[in-house]
């Protein structure tokens, strides 16, 4: 457990001593390891309570989300479209209610219910969950993971012990990536990943470290390029138009990040005070080549049209051509 040792010890000790609140809200930015944090607590508890000869079996069931005492609730794949649904729906919470009231299969182990993430609950499923939380049962623990707790029902939050996990410092961020087999001799790559993900290792793992520096540099130059169909822009358009939706979303987040950097420079902020990566500082020298109106127009285009792009499966290539055409 890197970075959250204090919070981990508090929850683990309270759980072991049976003093833990029945409902715990674990919040923090996406990708910092909230699910890993909760899973590690449960793993340690299993190691403490289960016969050593049976531990590996229990951990295997946990990993496959098939443990009889542990349920992980998350968005399902729509059988009609074969795409992940937008929400955790009420039928899933009703199934969870059945699990909640069943007798424990493993008597010396509590029930653990992980909701990853609670942000994905819609109004109906949120209200259904609230009814369950209002009638807490002994020896049952809910862990609600949230990237944006302000979006949750206040009545749900009021039922929970709130634990906020802060963004990682650079040293811990780097340690986590190395532990996940991210290997590079260029510390600038770790610094750039840290800056663009706000210290989120989970998000950083989505980027291809072999090309991230080149791609970032190309995007900076494309955004300030007045020629919609320049060689650089065509290369970017062709490269990213073939990405699957999830990877394309990551690319768009990088584009928005660069635009926001340009805007910060235009507003007089000194990037050197807030960012570690040297390549980011290049934006300060190039900011004179783009107006703040162009920055705002490009950001508005992404914000207003990104959802439709994926909802209606629009042409990614046309989407990017239109973006680069904005002046």
JOPEZI-V598190 format. One record per residue. PHI is phi in radians with two decimals (999 if undefined). OMEGA is omega in whole degrees, -180 to 180 (* if undefined). Layout:
# JOPEZI-V598190
phi: [PHI PHI]
omega: [OMEGA OMEGA]
This chain:
# JOPEZI-V598190
phi: [999 -1.89 1.73 -2.13 -1.05 -1.12 -1.10 -1.07 -1.12 -1.09 -1.17 -1.07 -1.14 -1.13 -1.15 -1.10 -1.57 1.02 -1.98 -1.39 -0.99 -1.18 -2.22 -2.21 -1.77 -1.80 -2.06 2.69 -1.12 -1.12 1.58 -1.52 1.90 -1.16 -1.16 -1.06 -0.99 -1.17 -1.07 -1.15 -1.06 -1.16 -1.04 -1.11 -1.17 -1.08 -1.07 -1.43 -1.81 -1.70 -0.92 -0.89 -1.25 -1.86 -1.05 -1.04 -1.14 -1.14 -1.17 -1.17 -1.12 -1.08 -1.06 -1.63 0.96 -2.27 -1.27 -1.16 -1.85 -2.31 -2.22 -1.93 -1.78 -2.62 -1.09 -1.73 -1.48 -1.26 -1.14 -1.36 -1.73 1.09 -2.08 -1.17 -1.16 -1.32 -2.44 -1.42 -1.66 -1.11 -1.08 -1.17 -1.24 -1.13 -1.10 -1.12 -1.08 -1.11 -1.07 -1.06 -1.65 -1.26 -1.21 -1.01 -1.25 -1.76 -1.12 -1.58 -2.25 -1.17 -1.56 -2.11 -2.12 -1.89 -1.96 -2.20 -2.09 -1.15 -1.09 -1.50 -1.23 -1.56 -1.08 -1.14 -1.24 -1.14 -1.16 -1.16 -1.16 -1.00 -1.07 -1.22 -1.15 -1.27 -2.17 -1.11 -1.93 -1.10 1.16 -2.38 -2.25 -1.75 -2.03 -1.73 -1.69 -2.47 -1.57 -2.49 -1.07 -1.12 -1.49 -1.42 -1.05 -0.97 -1.21 -1.25 -1.09 -1.18 -1.52 -1.97 -1.30 -1.78 -2.14 -1.78 -1.72 -1.29 -1.08 -1.26 -1.28 -1.02 -1.06 -1.20 -0.98 -1.13 -1.05 -1.15 -1.10 -1.12 -1.15 -1.72 1.19 -1.46 -2.09 -2.81 -1.59 -1.69 -1.14 -1.10 -1.15 -1.08 -1.16 -1.15 -1.07 -1.08 -1.18 -1.34 -1.90 1.01 1.35 -1.81 -1.05 -1.08 -1.23 -1.08 -1.18 -1.39 -1.63 -1.44 -1.18 -1.23 -2.17 -1.07 -1.13 -1.15 -1.11 -1.06 -1.12 -1.11 -1.14 -0.99 -1.23 -1.18 -1.13 -1.64 -1.37 -1.40 -1.64 -0.97 -1.91 -1.14 -1.02 -1.11 -1.14 -1.07 -1.09 -1.11 -1.04 -1.18 -1.16 -1.56 -1.16 -1.60 -1.24 -1.18 -0.93 -1.12 -1.21 -1.16 -1.09 -1.11 -1.06 -1.12 -1.12 -1.20 -1.06 -1.11 -1.06 -1.14 -1.06 -1.15 -1.08 -1.02 -1.16 -1.08 -1.11 -1.08 -1.54 1.65 -1.35 -1.60 -1.07 -1.07 -1.43 -2.06 -2.24 -1.61 -1.28 -1.27 -1.14 -1.14 -1.16 -1.06 -1.09 -1.06 -1.34 -1.76 -1.08 -1.20 -1.55 -2.42 -1.57 -1.19 -1.14 -1.12 -1.02 -1.11 -1.13 -1.20 -1.12 -1.06 -1.05 -1.14 -1.10 -1.41 -2.05 -1.06 -1.08 -1.11 -0.95 -1.56 -1.13 -1.83 0.93 -1.30 -1.24 -1.15 -1.15 -1.08 -1.01 -1.32 -1.06 -1.09 -1.11 -1.21 -1.36 -1.24 -2.02]
omega: [-176 172 -176 -175 -178 -180 180 -178 -179 -177 -179 180 179 177 -179 -179 179 178 -174 174 -179 -178 -177 177 179 -176 -179 -177 -178 173 -180 175 -178 179 177 179 -179 -179 180 176 -180 178 180 179 176 178 -179 -169 -172 176 -176 -179 -177 -174 -177 178 -180 -180 177 178 178 -179 -177 -179 180 179 -175 180 -174 -180 175 -178 178 -179 179 175 177 -177 -179 -176 -177 177 179 180 -179 -175 163 -170 -173 179 178 179 176 175 178 179 177 178 -177 -175 177 175 179 177 176 -168 -177 179 179 170 176 178 -179 177 -174 4 178 177 -176 176 172 -174 -178 -179 177 180 178 178 -180 179 178 -178 -180 180 -176 177 177 174 176 -175 174 172 179 179 -177 174 -176 -175 179 -179 -178 176 178 -179 175 -179 -178 180 -170 163 -173 176 178 179 -177 176 -178 167 -173 -177 179 177 -180 179 -178 179 178 178 178 174 171 -174 174 177 -177 -178 179 179 177 -179 179 178 178 -178 -173 180 -178 177 -179 -180 -179 177 -179 -179 178 -178 176 -174 -178 -177 -171 180 180 -179 -180 179 179 -179 178 -178 178 -177 180 -178 -179 -180 -177 -175 176 -180 -179 180 178 178 179 -179 -178 -179 -172 -179 -180 -179 170 -173 -176 179 179 177 178 178 -180 178 178 177 180 179 -180 178 179 176 178 -179 179 178 180 -180 174 179 177 -176 -178 -179 -172 -174 -177 -172 180 -179 178 -178 177 -179 180 -178 -176 -173 -179 -178 179 -179 180 176 178 178 -179 -180 179 178 179 179 -179 -177 -174 -173 -176 -178 179 180 -177 -180 -176 176 -178 -178 -177 -179 178 180 -178 176 179 180 -178 180 -178 -180 *]
